């Protein structure tokens, strides 16, 4: 059984209100050893902290999604102050989205810049959402431009990360050129069930370009259910094994060594505070 890593599973989402502990146990039974529970706004960040005591082996990220860049702006500063909590290993998810018109682009950029400032100060990597309308790349171009003009890309700006990656392209979507440019900036790339969609066929080509030490897997549960999942209406962390197999096939790599490498990548990218209970053992 390969070791499974879900670097992006929203177990605090409403769809898991009644059974998030059982969902987490199913993931563990399937071989999961690493789970990051990211947030997408103030309410979901509160939810992540609420369920954290029941899942001591999992990690948290807090932040404001571009969809709620306006709605959550009044509480953003107070939320990001909570990023110093030892259970928080990353900042996000945040980013740029021009696919859905939920917030003006200027507000999204301001929101992203606020998250970048906190990430650079704390050395906790950004989890970045990025989607463009149809076949466009305006969101990807804006995301890269914002990163390039930020503290992270300034001389010495990545010092706080101690040589680790400063950001992760969550549920990466876009062209090979976009992914290559993000990799050149030092980022990591996380693959979700989005890769199975016909409109994301480019992923099957550029997934081979990702250095093995900067590759992650995720579900984005409860969303982005992939073909073969037991319940097409709700994705679960246990389903990440389907994406892992898809990646291994396209990279021409055996599943189990690749799975271990991804779990080890997770540990390097998201180091765990020594005061917390240890993560699950990467058993042979």
C-alpha positions in Angstrom: 0.0 0.0 0.0 1.6 3.3 -1.0 1.9 6.2 1.5 -0.8 8.8 0.7 -0.4 12.6 1.0 -3.3 15.0 0.8 -1.7 18.5 0.8 -5.1 20.2 0.4 -8.2 18.7 1.9 -10.9 20.9 3.4 -12.2 18.7 6.2 -13.8 21.7 7.9 -16.1 22.2 5.0 -19.9 21.9 5.6 -20.1 18.7 3.7 -18.0 17.0 6.4 -19.8 18.5 9.4 -21.3 15.2 10.4 -18.4 12.8 9.8 -15.0 14.5 9.3 -13.4 12.1 11.9 -14.7 9.1 10.0 -13.5 10.6 6.7 -10.1 11.1 8.2 -10.1 7.5 9.5 -11.0 6.2 6.0 -8.0 8.1 4.7 -5.7 6.6 7.3 -7.0 3.1 6.5 -6.2 3.8 2.8 -2.6 4.6 3.7 -2.7 8.4 4.3 0.2 9.7 6.4 0.1 13.5 5.6 -2.9 15.8 5.6 -3.1 19.6 5.3 -6.4 21.3 6.1 -6.3 24.7 4.4 -8.8 27.5 4.7 -10.6 29.7 2.3 -11.9 32.5 4.4 -12.5 33.6 8.0 -15.3 31.2 8.7 -13.4 28.2 7.3 -10.2 29.2 9.2 -12.3 29.1 12.4 -13.5 25.7 11.3 -10.0 24.4 10.8 -9.0 25.4 14.3 -12.2 23.9 15.7 -11.6 20.4 14.3 -7.8 20.5 14.8 -7.9 18.9 18.3 -9.6 15.9 16.8 -7.0 15.4 14.1 -3.6 16.0 15.9 -1.6 14.3 13.1 -2.9 16.8 10.5 -1.7 20.4 9.8 -3.5 23.7 9.2 -3.3 26.6 6.8 -5.3 29.8 7.2 -6.1 32.5 4.6 -8.6 34.2 2.4 -9.6 32.9 -1.0 -9.8 35.4 -3.9 -13.5 34.7 -4.0 -14.0 36.4 -0.7 -11.2 39.0 -1.0 -13.8 41.8 -0.5 -16.2 40.1 1.9 -13.5 39.0 4.3 -11.3 42.1 4.0 -12.4 43.7 7.2 -11.3 40.7 9.2 -8.2 39.9 7.3 -5.6 41.5 9.5 -7.0 39.7 12.6 -7.1 36.4 10.8 -3.6 36.6 9.6 -2.3 37.4 13.1 -3.4 33.8 13.9 -0.8 32.5 11.4 1.8 32.4 14.2 -0.1 29.5 15.8 2.2 26.5 15.8 -0.4 24.3 14.1 -0.4 26.6 11.0 2.2 25.4 8.6 1.2 27.5 5.5 -0.7 30.7 4.5 -3.8 30.2 2.3 -5.4 29.4 0.3 -5.2 32.7 -1.5 -4.4 33.8 -5.0 -6.0 35.2 -8.2 -9.1 34.0 -10.0 -10.6 35.6 -13.1 -12.7 32.6 -14.0 -15.5 33.7 -11.6 -16.3 37.3 -11.0 -16.6 37.2 -7.2 -14.2 40.0 -6.4 -12.5 42.8 -8.4 -9.0 42.0 -9.5 -7.6 44.9 -7.6 -9.1 43.6 -4.4 -7.7 40.1 -5.1 -4.2 41.5 -5.7 -4.4 43.5 -2.4 -5.5 40.4 -0.6 -2.7 38.3 -2.1 -0.1 40.9 -1.2 -1.2 40.9 2.4 -0.8 37.1 2.5 2.6 37.3 0.9 3.8 39.8 3.5 2.8 37.4 6.3 4.3 34.3 4.6 7.6 36.1 4.1 7.7 37.3 7.7 7.0 33.9 9.2 8.7 31.6 6.6 5.4 29.7 6.1 4.7 29.0 2.4 1.8 30.3 0.4 -0.9 28.0 -0.9 -1.9 29.6 -4.2 -5.2 29.2 -6.1 -5.2 30.4 -9.7 -7.8 30.1 -12.4 -8.5 32.0 -15.6 -11.6 32.2 -17.7 -11.8 29.6 -20.5 -8.4 29.2 -22.2 -7.0 32.5 -21.0 -4.0 33.0 -18.8 -4.6 36.4 -17.3 -4.9 35.1 -13.7 -1.6 33.1 -14.1 0.2 36.1 -15.5 -1.1 38.3 -12.7 -0.1 35.8 -10.0 3.4 35.5 -11.4 3.7 39.3 -11.7 2.6 39.8 -8.1 5.1 37.2 -6.8 7.9 38.7 -8.8 7.3 42.2 -7.4 6.9 40.9 -3.8 9.1 40.5 -0.8 9.6 36.8 -1.7 11.4 37.7 -4.9 13.3 40.6 -3.5 17.0 40.1 -2.6 17.0 38.0 0.5 13.3 37.9 0.5 13.1 34.1 0.7 15.6 33.9 3.6 12.8 33.2 6.1 12.0 30.0 4.3 15.4 28.5 5.0 15.8 27.1 1.5 12.3 25.7 1.4 9.8 26.5 -1.3 8.0 29.8 -0.7 4.8 28.8 -2.4 2.7 25.9 -3.8 0.6 26.0 -6.9 -2.5 24.4 -5.4 -4.5 22.2 -7.8 -2.2 23.5 -10.5 -3.9 24.6 -13.7 -2.6 26.2 -16.8 0.1 25.9 -19.4 3.6 24.3 -19.3 5.1 27.8 -19.6 3.2 29.0 -16.5 4.3 26.0 -14.4 7.9 26.3 -15.6 8.0 30.0 -14.6 6.6 29.2 -11.2 9.2 26.5 -10.7 11.9 28.9 -11.7 10.6 31.2 -8.9 11.2 28.3 -6.5 7.6 27.1 -6.1 6.2 23.6 -5.7 3.3 22.1 -7.7 0.4 20.2 -6.3 -1.8 18.0 -8.5 -5.5 17.3 -7.8 -8.5 15.7 -9.5 -8.7 18.7 -11.7 -6.1 17.1 -13.9 -8.6 14.5 -15.0 -10.8 17.0 -16.7 -10.5 17.3 -20.6 -9.9 21.0 -20.5 -6.9 20.4 -18.3 -5.2 18.0 -20.7 -2.0 20.0 -20.7 -1.4 18.8 -17.1 -0.7 15.3 -18.5 2.3 16.7 -20.4 3.9 19.1 -17.9 3.4 16.9 -14.9 6.6 15.1 -16.1 8.5 18.4 -15.9 8.0 18.9 -12.2 11.2 18.0 -10.2 10.5 15.1 -8.0 11.4 17.0 -4.9 8.8 19.8 -5.6 5.7 17.6 -6.3 2.7 17.2 -4.1 -0.7 15.5 -4.3 -4.0 16.7 -3.1 -7.8 16.3 -3.3 -9.2 19.7 -2.7 -11.9 17.7 -0.9 -14.9 17.9 -0.9 -14.5 19.3 -4.4 -12.8 18.2 -7.6 -13.9 14.5 -7.4 -12.0 12.4 -9.9 -13.1 9.5 -12.0 -13.2 6.3 -10.0 -14.0 8.0 -6.7 -16.7 6.0 -4.7 -19.0 9.0 -4.3 -18.9 11.4 -7.2 -20.8 14.0 -5.1 -18.2 14.4 -2.4 -14.4 14.0 -2.7 -12.5 12.6 0.3 -8.8 12.6 1.2 -8.7 8.8 0.7 -9.3 9.4 -3.0 -5.9 11.0 -3.5 -4.5 7.5 -4.4 -6.3 7.8 -7.7 -4.4 11.0 -8.5 -1.2 9.5 -7.3 -1.6 6.6 -9.7 -2.5 9.0 -12.6 0.7 11.0 -11.9 2.9 7.9 -11.6 1.6 6.6 -15.0 2.3 9.8 -16.8 5.7 10.2 -15.3 6.6 6.6 -15.9 7.5 6.0 -12.2 6.6 3.2 -9.8 3.8 4.3 -7.5 5.3 3.4 -4.1 8.7 5.1 -4.4 6.9 8.2 -5.8 4.4 8.2 -3.0 7.2 8.1 -0.4 9.0 11.0 -2.1 5.8 13.1 -2.0 5.3 12.4 1.7 9.0 13.4 2.3 8.4 16.6 0.2 5.5 17.5 2.4 7.7 17.3 5.5 10.4 19.5 3.9 7.9 22.1 2.6 5.7 22.2 5.8 8.0 21.5 8.8 6.2 20.7 12.0 6.7 22.6 15.2 8.6 20.4 17.7 6.1 21.3 20.4 3.3 19.4 18.6 2.6 15.7 18.5 4.7 14.0 15.7 3.2 13.3 12.4 2.4 9.7 11.4 5.4 7.5 10.8 6.4 6.9 7.2 6.4 3.2 7.8 8.0 0.8 5.4 
